[in-house]
């Protein structure tokens, strides 16, 4: 396994060389957030697919940059989320209660302006060039944040998948790479798992929804 220094250097390279893609994903997530604020409520099925999309980007970038572990993990997560989203009903998403809405917004903002891997850049650059959609932790943070805002899509399996992925990469970030701020992702992943494991009403007729 590569050293922590090698992995961190690779992540900095990705953040520097894939700036255009990072900007596109800020536009993408901005549209999703603006739609929710404007009262647009997609179906749970469509919302699940929209939340899964950034993971195929992280996977593709990882493969291109020579990180097969991240490439494989995020490909599996993307496919699994697409399958789970396809099992969700067409009923509209709903906003979470404040106890989930507030941390969801905080995680979204954390992923949006992820303050790492752009060393030497002015802080305002993070607002549109933070490497969300490029590398694991900011992408998981912003997607988990949106999922919490949408009340976990009221899907146990979807929430568990996101929560476990966030737990894995949050732990890698904090304990393997020494990126202390990834503790925010760890906390968000634990909350996502708690939401997924709660007793939820069976609204779609599937026991693993």
C-alpha positions as CSV (number, residue, x, y, z in Angstrom):
1,X,0.0,0.0,0.0
2,X,1.3,3.5,-0.8
3,X,2.6,5.6,2.0
4,X,0.3,8.4,3.5
5,X,2.6,11.0,1.9
6,X,2.3,9.4,-1.5
7,X,-1.5,9.3,-1.2
8,X,-1.7,12.9,-0.1
9,X,0.5,14.0,-3.0
10,X,-1.7,12.2,-5.4
11,X,-4.8,13.8,-4.0
12,X,-3.2,17.3,-4.3
13,X,-2.3,16.5,-7.9
14,X,-5.9,15.5,-8.6
15,X,-7.2,18.7,-7.0
16,X,-4.8,20.8,-9.1
17,X,-5.2,19.1,-12.4
18,X,-8.9,18.4,-12.5
19,X,-10.1,22.0,-11.7
20,X,-12.6,22.2,-14.5
21,X,-14.4,19.0,-13.3
22,X,-14.5,20.4,-9.8
23,X,-16.2,23.6,-11.1
24,X,-18.7,21.5,-13.0
25,X,-19.6,19.6,-9.9
26,X,-20.0,22.8,-7.9
27,X,-22.5,23.8,-10.5
28,X,-24.2,20.4,-10.3
29,X,-24.5,20.5,-6.6
30,X,-25.5,24.1,-6.7
31,X,-28.4,23.3,-9.0
32,X,-29.5,20.5,-6.7
33,X,-29.4,22.7,-3.6
34,X,-31.2,25.6,-5.4
35,X,-33.9,23.3,-6.6
36,X,-34.6,22.0,-3.1
37,X,-34.7,25.6,-1.8
38,X,-37.1,26.5,-4.6
39,X,-39.4,23.7,-3.5
40,X,-38.6,21.2,-6.2
41,X,-39.1,17.7,-4.8
42,X,-37.9,14.9,-7.2
43,X,-39.0,11.4,-6.7
44,X,-37.0,9.3,-4.3
45,X,-35.9,7.1,-7.2
46,X,-34.6,10.2,-9.2
47,X,-33.0,11.7,-6.1
48,X,-31.1,8.5,-5.4
49,X,-29.7,8.4,-9.0
50,X,-28.7,12.1,-8.8
51,X,-26.9,11.5,-5.5
52,X,-25.1,8.5,-7.0
53,X,-23.7,10.3,-10.0
54,X,-20.7,12.0,-8.4
55,X,-19.3,8.6,-7.3
56,X,-18.7,7.5,-10.9
57,X,-16.6,10.7,-11.3
58,X,-14.5,9.9,-8.3
59,X,-14.0,6.4,-9.5
60,X,-13.0,7.5,-13.1
61,X,-10.5,10.1,-11.8
62,X,-9.0,7.5,-9.4
63,X,-8.5,5.0,-12.2
64,X,-6.9,7.6,-14.5
65,X,-4.6,8.8,-11.7
66,X,-3.5,5.3,-10.8
67,X,-5.4,4.6,-7.6
68,X,-7.2,1.3,-8.3
69,X,-8.4,1.0,-4.7
70,X,-10.5,4.2,-4.8
71,X,-11.4,3.4,-8.4
72,X,-12.9,0.0,-7.5
73,X,-14.5,1.1,-4.3
74,X,-16.3,4.0,-5.8
75,X,-17.4,2.1,-8.8
76,X,-19.0,-0.5,-6.5
77,X,-20.6,2.2,-4.4
78,X,-22.0,3.9,-7.5
79,X,-23.4,0.7,-9.0
80,X,-24.9,-0.3,-5.6
81,X,-26.5,3.1,-5.1
82,X,-28.0,3.0,-8.6
83,X,-29.5,-0.5,-8.0
84,X,-30.9,0.7,-4.6
85,X,-32.3,3.9,-6.2
86,X,-34.0,1.8,-8.8
87,X,-35.9,0.0,-6.1
88,X,-37.3,3.2,-4.6
89,X,-40.8,4.4,-5.3
90,X,-41.8,7.4,-7.4
91,X,-43.1,9.3,-4.4
92,X,-41.5,12.7,-3.7
93,X,-38.6,13.3,-1.3
94,X,-39.4,15.3,1.8
95,X,-37.2,17.6,3.8
96,X,-35.8,16.2,7.1
97,X,-36.8,17.7,10.5
98,X,-34.4,20.3,11.9
99,X,-32.4,17.8,13.9
100,X,-31.2,16.3,10.5
101,X,-31.6,19.4,8.3
102,X,-29.0,21.4,10.2
103,X,-26.2,18.9,10.2
104,X,-27.1,18.0,6.6
105,X,-26.6,21.6,5.6
106,X,-23.3,21.8,7.5
107,X,-22.0,18.6,5.8
108,X,-23.1,20.0,2.4
109,X,-21.2,23.3,3.1
110,X,-18.2,21.3,4.3
111,X,-18.0,19.3,1.2
112,X,-18.7,22.3,-1.0
113,X,-15.7,24.3,0.4
114,X,-13.5,21.4,1.6
115,X,-10.5,23.3,3.0
116,X,-7.7,20.9,2.0
117,X,-5.5,20.0,-1.0
118,X,-5.5,23.6,-2.4
119,X,-2.5,24.8,-0.3
120,X,-1.4,28.3,-1.1
121,X,-4.7,29.3,-2.7
122,X,-6.9,32.1,-1.4
123,X,-9.7,30.8,0.8
124,X,-12.4,32.0,-1.6
125,X,-11.0,29.7,-4.2
126,X,-12.5,26.8,-2.2
127,X,-16.0,28.1,-2.9
128,X,-15.8,26.8,-6.5
129,X,-12.6,24.7,-6.8
130,X,-12.7,22.5,-3.7
131,X,-12.2,18.9,-5.0
132,X,-15.7,17.7,-4.5
133,X,-16.6,15.2,-7.3
134,X,-12.9,14.4,-7.6
135,X,-11.7,12.8,-4.4
136,X,-13.5,10.7,-1.7
137,X,-14.0,12.8,1.5
138,X,-15.5,16.0,0.1
139,X,-17.7,14.1,-2.3
140,X,-19.0,11.8,0.5
141,X,-19.5,14.8,2.7
142,X,-21.6,16.7,0.3
143,X,-23.7,13.7,-0.8
144,X,-24.3,12.5,2.7
145,X,-25.3,16.1,3.6
146,X,-27.9,16.2,0.8
147,X,-29.1,12.7,1.8
148,X,-29.6,13.9,5.4
149,X,-31.5,17.0,4.1
150,X,-33.7,14.7,2.2
151,X,-34.4,12.6,5.3
152,X,-32.1,9.8,4.1
153,X,-34.5,9.2,1.2
154,X,-36.3,7.1,3.8
155,X,-34.2,4.2,2.5
156,X,-32.4,2.0,5.0
157,X,-30.1,0.3,2.4
158,X,-29.3,3.6,0.6
159,X,-28.4,5.3,3.9
160,X,-26.3,2.3,5.1
161,X,-24.3,2.3,1.9
162,X,-23.5,6.0,2.2
163,X,-22.9,5.8,5.9
164,X,-20.5,2.9,5.6
165,X,-18.6,4.5,2.7
166,X,-18.3,7.7,4.7
167,X,-17.2,5.8,7.8
168,X,-14.4,4.0,5.8
169,X,-13.0,7.1,4.2
170,X,-13.5,9.4,7.2
171,X,-11.4,6.9,9.2
172,X,-8.8,6.6,6.4
173,X,-8.6,10.4,6.3
174,X,-8.2,10.9,10.0
175,X,-6.2,7.9,11.1
176,X,-4.2,6.9,8.0
177,X,-3.6,10.2,6.3
178,X,-3.7,12.5,9.3
179,X,-6.3,14.9,7.8
180,X,-8.0,15.9,11.0
181,X,-10.8,17.8,9.3
182,X,-12.1,14.5,8.0
183,X,-13.5,14.0,11.5
184,X,-16.5,16.0,10.2
185,X,-17.1,13.3,7.6
186,X,-16.8,10.6,10.3
187,X,-19.4,12.4,12.4
188,X,-21.7,12.8,9.4
189,X,-21.3,9.1,8.5
190,X,-22.3,8.0,12.0
191,X,-25.4,10.2,11.8
192,X,-26.2,8.8,8.4
193,X,-26.0,5.3,9.8
194,X,-28.2,6.2,12.8
195,X,-30.8,7.6,10.4
196,X,-30.6,4.5,8.2
197,X,-31.0,2.1,11.2
198,X,-33.9,3.9,12.8
199,X,-37.3,2.2,12.5
200,X,-38.8,3.7,9.4
201,X,-42.2,3.1,7.9
202,X,-42.4,0.7,5.0
203,X,-43.5,3.1,2.3
204,X,-42.4,1.2,-0.8
205,X,-43.2,-2.4,0.0
206,X,-39.6,-3.6,0.1
207,X,-38.0,-4.6,3.3
208,X,-34.5,-3.4,2.3
209,X,-35.5,0.0,1.0
